[in-house]
Amino acid sequence: MVTVGILSGAVGTTSASAAFIEAMNKLGYEQGRNLTILFRSTKSSHAELPALAAELVDLKPDVLIAMSTPPVITLKSATTAIPKYPRSSSLESREGPRV
């Protein structure tokens, strides 16, 4: 079972996370069968991101994905032990695809 933690600075599930789930399905991963997705998003402000990032890190996913620049920065400071991948094109262009 692969566990993926997704951190978003937007309220609710974004189209990007839906696209991620669809891409994982195409690779043979299915939620509940061989994939667990731990999705956390802010309810009102980016001030919530550090607590949400800490919660995800405590759950020990195999990989963390950040859906925009503020979550990328937050996850980068939250852990060095779990691989992180940004979904933010601005950071990807400056730092490469993995942070």
C-alpha positions as CSV (number, residue, x, y, z in Angstrom):
1,M,0.0,0.0,0.0
2,V,1.4,3.4,-1.0
3,T,0.4,6.3,1.2
4,V,0.5,9.9,-0.3
5,G,0.1,13.0,1.8
6,I,-1.3,16.0,-0.1
7,L,-1.2,19.5,1.3
8,S,-3.2,22.3,-0.3
9,G,-3.5,25.9,0.5
10,A,-7.0,26.0,-1.1
11,V,-10.3,25.0,0.5
12,G,-11.6,21.6,-0.5
13,T,-10.4,19.2,-3.2
14,T,-8.8,20.9,-6.1
15,S,-8.9,19.9,-9.8
16,A,-5.1,19.2,-9.5
17,S,-5.7,16.6,-6.8
18,A,-8.5,15.1,-8.9
19,A,-6.0,14.9,-11.8
20,F,-3.4,13.3,-9.5
21,I,-5.9,10.6,-8.5
22,E,-6.8,10.0,-12.1
23,A,-3.1,9.7,-13.1
24,M,-2.5,7.3,-10.2
25,N,-5.5,5.1,-11.4
26,K,-3.9,5.0,-14.9
27,L,-0.7,3.7,-13.3
28,G,-2.7,0.9,-11.6
29,Y,-3.1,2.5,-8.1
30,E,-6.6,2.5,-6.7
31,Q,-7.7,4.2,-3.5
32,G,-8.5,1.6,-0.8
33,R,-6.8,-1.2,-2.7
34,N,-3.2,-0.2,-3.0
35,L,-3.3,3.5,-2.5
36,T,-4.1,5.7,0.5
37,I,-4.4,9.5,0.0
38,L,-4.2,11.7,3.0
39,F,-5.6,15.1,1.9
40,R,-5.3,18.2,4.0
41,S,-6.3,21.7,3.0
42,T,-6.7,25.0,4.7
43,K,-10.2,26.1,5.8
44,S,-9.6,29.9,5.9
45,S,-5.9,31.0,5.8
46,H,-2.4,29.9,5.1
47,A,-1.7,30.2,8.8
48,E,-3.2,26.8,9.2
49,L,-0.5,25.2,6.9
50,P,2.2,24.4,9.6
51,A,-0.3,22.4,11.8
52,L,-1.7,20.6,8.7
53,A,1.9,19.8,7.5
54,A,2.8,18.5,11.0
55,E,-0.3,16.3,11.0
56,L,0.7,14.8,7.6
57,V,4.3,14.2,8.7
58,D,3.1,12.5,11.8
59,L,1.0,10.1,9.7
60,K,4.3,9.0,7.9
61,P,3.2,8.9,4.3
62,D,5.6,7.5,1.7
63,V,5.6,10.8,-0.2
64,L,4.3,14.4,0.3
65,I,2.8,16.5,-2.5
66,A,2.2,20.3,-2.1
67,M,-0.4,21.8,-4.4
68,S,0.8,25.4,-4.4
69,T,3.8,27.6,-3.3
70,P,2.8,28.2,0.3
71,P,2.4,24.4,1.0
72,V,5.7,23.7,-0.8
73,I,7.5,26.1,1.5
74,T,5.7,24.7,4.6
75,L,6.4,21.1,3.8
76,K,10.0,21.9,3.0
77,S,10.5,23.1,6.5
78,A,8.4,20.4,8.1
79,T,10.5,17.4,7.3
80,T,13.6,16.2,5.5
81,A,12.8,12.5,6.0
82,I,9.9,12.2,3.6
83,P,10.3,12.8,-0.1
84,K,8.4,15.9,-1.2
85,Y,7.2,17.0,-4.7
86,P,5.8,20.4,-5.5
87,R,2.8,21.0,-7.7
88,S,3.9,24.6,-8.0
89,S,5.4,25.5,-11.4
90,S,7.1,28.6,-10.0
91,L,9.1,26.6,-7.5
92,E,9.7,23.8,-10.0
93,S,11.4,26.2,-12.4
94,R,13.7,27.6,-9.7
95,E,14.5,24.5,-7.7
96,G,13.7,21.5,-9.9
97,P,10.9,19.1,-9.5
98,R,11.8,17.8,-6.0
99,V,12.2,19.8,-2.9
